[in-house]
């Protein structure tokens, strides 16, 4: 597994989706700094090239690859290309994602479809395409799926995002059970809010919902770099779950102890904060 290769001198290879910005870019930069060769994949080719330029400016090694994670044929083509160029895949980071907010019954179904397609189906296709390659070179190799604390603690008005990330958690748990005895690691990451382009690019049912998400982001106490740091530490320790942020870890413990109580608290908090955001209209 990856954590067993911490001090390996051989060249290691990583594929990071959504690598053109935010958390994906932070993963690419950190892995390249640790002498990984990184394929930065993104639907925005120009953004992927910008990440690659940063990697090379810092003395790292990588390549930019165009990829729409919802396109199974594009995944197949990328896998074929990397198989020709690389001796193996050591690390797959399924990071690409989008967000939308709006209450069920009010937010358009199109928002649900798009978020589920990118966040859940995109992650599933990535695993379905790349895991057989990992199995061929096992033992060794690791899959990292970026979920969210929303995947285990569903926030009101974020149904599309919650459902997609809960699916990523379940997918990761399934993979963990399937791959563990082969010596392939699986880690699912559960961060809270942190500064990124996720909110600015998201779809919101109302201005109040957008302001609420922006407020959570401004109040965030973790960064993309911290998420990467905690994730890599979790990989080294062979952890399935990596919850990032002190408050997030506390909330997750409370959820496991008393899920109904926590959901009631979340409901009251959401209504109070939404009314405040609406009063700003």
N, C-alpha and C positions, 0 to 999 in steps of 0.2 A: 504494500500500500504506500501511498505518498508519504505518510508520516514515518514509514520505515526507511525512506530514502532522503531524510532530512540532510544528511551529510554526504549524499551521493555526489560523485564527481562527473557522472555521465550527463550528457545533454538531456534535458527534460522538455517535453512539449505540451503546451496547453492551448485549448480553444476556449475563447471567452465570447459569448454572444452579448449584444448590446454594448460592445466595447468602445463605441464612439463617444460616449459621454458618461458622466456621473459615476456610479458604482462600477460599471464595466470598465471604464477608463482607469479607475483606481486599481482594479484587479490587474489590468494589463501592465500598468506601470510598476506595480509592486513585484509581480512575477518576473518581469524583465530585469528588474533591479537584482533579483535573486538568481539571475542567469538562466532563466527559462527562455525558450524560444516560444513566442506567443503569437497565435493567430487571432487578430482582433476582427471579429465579425460584426457587421452592423448593416441594417437596411439603408442607412445613410453612408454611402461610400466615402464622401468627403470627410465626414466626421471620423470614420475609421482611419483614413489616411492621416488626419491630424493627430490621432492617438499614436499611430505608428511613428510619425515624425518626432513626437515627444520621447518615445521609447528609444529611437536611434540617437537623438540628441543626448540622452543620458547614457549612451554606450550600450544599450540593450539590443536584443535581436528579436525580430518579429516580422509579420506580414499582415496586410489588410485584406480582408475578404468580404465581398458583398453578400449579405444573407438576409432574406425575409424568413424569420423563424416559423411562419405559418405555412410555408411552401415546402412540402415534403420532397418535391423533385429538386429544389435548391439544396436541401440538406443532403440528399443523395449525391448530388454533383460535388458539393464541398467535401464530403467524406471520400469520394473517389480521388479527388485532387490531393487531399492530404495524405491518403494512403500511398500515393505515388511518390510524394515528396518526403514523408516522415517515416522513420522506422517503427513508430508506435505513437499512441496517444496516451499521455500520462494523466492528464487532467482535463475534464470537461466542466466548464462553468456556465450553466444555463441562467443567465442574468437578464436577458432582454425582457422588458415589461412596460406596461402602460397602466394608467389609472383612470377611473371615472367615479363620480359621486352623484347620488340622487336616490331617493327612497324608492323601494319596490312599489310599483304601481304608478310612479310618477316619472322616473327616469326612462328614457326610450329603450326599448329592447335592443336596438342597434348597439347601444353602448355596452350592454351585457355581452352581446355576441362578439364584439371586437375585443373586449378585455379578456374574455374566456379564450378566444382564438389565439391571442398573443401570449398571455401569461401561462395558461394551462396547456393548451394544445401545442403551442410552440415548444414548451419544455418537454412534453411527452414525445414529440417528433424527434427532438434532439437526443433524448435518451434512447428511443427506439432505433435511431440510425447509428449512433455511436457506440452504444453498449456492446454490440457484437464484436466490434474491433477491440474494445477493452478485454473482452472475454478471450480473444485469440492470444493475447499477450499476458494473461493472468498467470500467476498472482502479480498484483501491482495495479496501479491505476486508481483513479478516484473520480466520482461524480459529485459536483456541488450544484444544488438547486437553490436559487434565491427565492424564498417565499417571503413571509412577513409575519409579524406578530398578529396581523389581521387574519392570518390563516388559522389561528387557534383562539383568538379573541376578536370576534367579529364586531367591528364598529358600526353603529347605526349610520345609515345613508351611504355606506360603502359596499353594498351588497355584491356588485359585480366583482370588485377587487377582492372582497372577503372570500367569495366562492372560488375564485380562480386560485387564490393562494392556499386555501384549504385543500384544494385538489392537488396542488404542488406538494403539500405536506404528505398527503396520502400516497401520492406517487413515489415520493422519496422513501417512505416507510416500506412500501412494497418492494422497491428496488433493493433496499437494505437487506430484506429477508431473502431475496433471490440471489444476491451477489456476495453476501458475507462469506459463505464457505468457499467461494472461488478466490478470496483474497482481494476483492475489489471493494474499496471504501465508498460510502455514500454519506453526504452531509447535507442537511437542509438548514438554511439560515433564516432566522426569525428576527430581523431588525425592526425597530420602531421607526418613527419619522427621522429623516436626516436630510440636510440640504442636497438637492439634486434638481434635475429638470423634470422630474416625474409630475409634479403638481402643475408647473407652468405649461406643460404639454397635455394635461389631462382634460377630460370633458366633464362638465359640472352642470347639474340640473338647474342651478340658480347661482346668482352672484354670492349669496350668503354661504352656500356650500363651498364655493371657491375660497372665500375669505377665511372660512373655518380651517380648511386644509392649509392655507398659507400661514395661518396663525400657529398651527401645530408644527409646521416646518420651521418657522422662526424660533420657536421655543425648544427645538430639538437640542439635545445635549450630547449627541453622537455625530460623527462625521463618516463619510464614505471610507476614508482611510482606516478609521477604527473598525468598521464592519469587516474590511479586508483583513486587518490584523487579527481580529477575533476568529474569523473564519479559518485562516491558515493555522492558527494555534489549535483550533478544534480539529482540523484535519490531522495534525501531528499527533493528537491524542486519540484519534480514531472515534470522534464523537459523531453521533447521528444528528443531534439537535444542537444548534448554536444560536442562543438567544442573545441579542446584542443590546446593551443598555441596562443600567441598574433598575430603572423603573419597569422596563419590559420583563426582566427576569422575575421581579416581584409579582407583576400581574400574572405571569404565566403560572407561577407557583399557586397563586390565589385561585386561578381558573381551575387548576387540577384539584384543589381542595373543595371548592364550592363554586361551580360554574354558574348556577342560577343566581346566586347572590351577586356575583361580579357582573353578570349581564344586566341585572336590575340597576346596579350602580352606574353602569355605562349608559343605560337608557336615560336616567335622570340627568346625568352630566351632559349628554348630547342635547337634550331638549333645552336645558338652561343655556348652553353655549350657542345653540342655533338661534334662539330668541334674541340673544345679544347681538349676533351677527346680522340678523334681519332688521334690528333696530337701527343699523347703520345705513340702511337703504334710504 
